[in-house]
């Protein structure tokens, strides 16, 4: 898996989803003795994200999405239910259901390469003028 440049990954939702899965798995692997890490998908919920869409897109969105409180259901389940504790590193999908991860995301070599890439990106950002916290 090659990790895309910033401009490319901003356009690729699959990269963001993969990055979230890998990050959750890395945290679970590296910090299992301190805490449990879960990947939680809130589902399609009503939000202000469609406020600038055309009327047809807004109509379609309202027909498909769920009320905002439903977005919290899966997170609350993963964070509070004893059953969730039985699956550290679990991937929870709407509405409070456990899903199976693709095996590639459990690949430790891929996790290692992704972590190295993230660390390099963070170092480059910190060294740039954009990364200056005192600006």
C-alpha positions as CSV (number, residue, x, y, z in Angstrom):
1,X,0.0,0.0,0.0
2,X,1.5,3.3,-1.1
3,X,0.4,6.2,1.0
4,X,-0.8,9.2,-1.0
5,X,0.3,12.8,-0.9
6,X,-1.8,15.2,1.1
7,X,-3.7,16.6,-1.9
8,X,-4.6,13.1,-3.2
9,X,-5.7,11.7,0.2
10,X,-8.0,14.6,0.8
11,X,-10.0,13.4,-2.2
12,X,-10.0,9.7,-1.2
13,X,-12.5,8.7,1.4
14,X,-11.1,5.1,1.2
15,X,-7.8,6.4,2.4
16,X,-9.3,8.1,5.4
17,X,-11.3,5.0,6.3
18,X,-8.2,2.8,6.0
19,X,-6.2,5.3,8.0
20,X,-8.8,5.2,10.8
21,X,-8.8,1.4,10.9
22,X,-5.0,1.2,10.9
23,X,-4.7,3.8,13.6
24,X,-7.2,2.0,15.9
25,X,-5.3,-1.3,15.4
26,X,-2.0,0.3,16.1
27,X,-3.3,1.8,19.3
28,X,-4.8,-1.5,20.3
29,X,-1.5,-3.4,19.6
30,X,0.8,-0.9,21.2
31,X,-1.3,0.1,24.2
32,X,-3.5,-2.9,25.0
33,X,-2.2,-3.0,28.6
34,X,-3.3,0.7,29.1
35,X,-6.6,0.9,27.3
36,X,-8.8,-0.6,24.6
37,X,-9.1,1.0,21.2
38,X,-12.1,0.6,19.0
39,X,-13.0,1.7,15.6
40,X,-16.5,3.2,15.5
41,X,-18.6,4.2,12.5
42,X,-21.4,6.5,13.5
43,X,-23.5,5.9,10.3
44,X,-25.3,8.4,8.2
45,X,-26.6,11.1,10.5
46,X,-28.3,14.4,10.0
47,X,-25.8,17.3,10.2
48,X,-25.0,20.7,8.6
49,X,-22.7,19.0,6.1
50,X,-25.4,19.3,3.3
51,X,-26.3,22.9,4.0
52,X,-24.6,24.1,0.8
53,X,-25.9,21.3,-1.3
54,X,-28.7,21.8,-3.9
55,X,-32.3,21.1,-2.9
56,X,-32.3,17.7,-4.5
57,X,-29.2,16.5,-2.6
58,X,-30.7,17.9,0.6
59,X,-34.0,16.1,0.0
60,X,-32.2,12.8,-0.8
61,X,-29.9,13.2,2.3
62,X,-32.9,13.7,4.6
63,X,-34.5,10.6,3.2
64,X,-31.4,8.4,3.9
65,X,-29.9,9.8,7.1
66,X,-30.9,9.1,10.7
67,X,-31.5,11.6,13.5
68,X,-28.3,13.0,15.1
69,X,-28.7,11.1,18.4
70,X,-28.5,7.8,16.5
71,X,-24.9,8.8,15.6
72,X,-24.0,8.5,19.3
73,X,-25.5,5.0,19.8
74,X,-22.6,3.0,18.4
75,X,-20.0,5.1,20.3
76,X,-21.9,4.8,23.6
77,X,-22.2,1.0,23.1
78,X,-18.5,0.5,22.3
79,X,-17.5,2.7,25.3
80,X,-19.9,1.4,28.0
81,X,-21.3,-2.0,27.3
82,X,-19.5,-5.0,28.9
83,X,-19.9,-7.0,25.7
84,X,-17.7,-4.5,23.8
85,X,-14.9,-5.2,26.2
86,X,-14.8,-8.7,25.0
87,X,-13.6,-7.5,21.6
88,X,-10.7,-5.1,22.1
89,X,-9.8,-3.5,18.8
90,X,-13.3,-4.2,17.5
91,X,-14.9,-2.5,14.6
92,X,-18.4,-1.3,15.4
93,X,-20.8,-0.2,12.7
94,X,-24.3,1.4,12.9
95,X,-26.3,0.7,15.0
96,X,-24.1,-0.9,17.8
97,X,-23.1,-3.9,15.7
98,X,-19.8,-5.6,15.6
99,X,-18.3,-6.0,12.1
100,X,-15.4,-8.0,10.8
101,X,-12.3,-6.1,9.7
102,X,-10.5,-6.9,6.5
103,X,-7.5,-9.1,7.3
104,X,-5.0,-6.7,5.7
105,X,-5.7,-4.2,8.5
106,X,-4.4,-6.6,11.1
107,X,-1.1,-7.0,9.1
108,X,1.7,-5.8,11.4
109,X,4.0,-4.9,8.5
110,X,1.3,-2.6,7.0
111,X,0.7,-1.1,10.4
112,X,4.4,-0.5,10.9
113,X,4.8,1.2,7.5
114,X,1.7,3.3,8.1
115,X,3.0,4.4,11.5
116,X,6.4,5.4,10.0
117,X,4.6,7.3,7.3
118,X,2.4,9.2,9.8
119,X,5.5,10.0,12.0
120,X,7.3,11.3,8.9
121,X,4.3,13.5,7.9
122,X,4.1,14.9,11.5
123,X,7.8,15.7,11.6
124,X,7.6,17.5,8.2
125,X,4.6,19.5,9.4
126,X,6.3,20.4,12.7
127,X,9.3,21.6,10.8
128,X,7.3,23.7,8.4
129,X,6.0,27.2,9.0
130,X,2.5,25.7,9.2
131,X,3.5,23.6,12.2
132,X,4.7,26.5,14.2
133,X,2.4,26.6,17.3
134,X,3.6,30.1,18.2
135,X,2.8,31.7,14.8
